[in-house]
């Protein structure tokens, strides 16, 4: 499966605030993660995601990992064995890279949300 990357501007400042003000930082970053997963969910729907039976779409799970214990990670899981074949293609079927396409469509909004989170963190930290 593909490796997808985001560029988060102001990462050094974000890391500094996360160490110094974890509660403030995590609150805003979890909000950005939730938005990001929702945005990916919107963008990885038809026509980007191929639909035959709808099973691929129904079995896609996007969500935060343990948000209640201040973990900043999210996961996308597709619970059908043939998802990789659909995405990457086979000798008899062309590739339909729905994950890549959905991510590319959502990327600018996601990066913008993390920029907004960093701005909100900096604003709140300035009040401390």
KASUL-V440461 format. One line per field, one symbol per residue. psi: psi as a letter, one per 20 degrees, with the letter a starting at -180 (. if undefined). A space follows every 10 residues. Layout:
psi=???
This chain:
psi=rqopqqooqk hghggghhgh mgggghghhh gggggghggg ggikrqigpq pfiiggghjp pprqolhikk pmqrqppolp hjghhgghra hjpqqnmhgg gggghigghg hhhhghgggh ggghhhi.
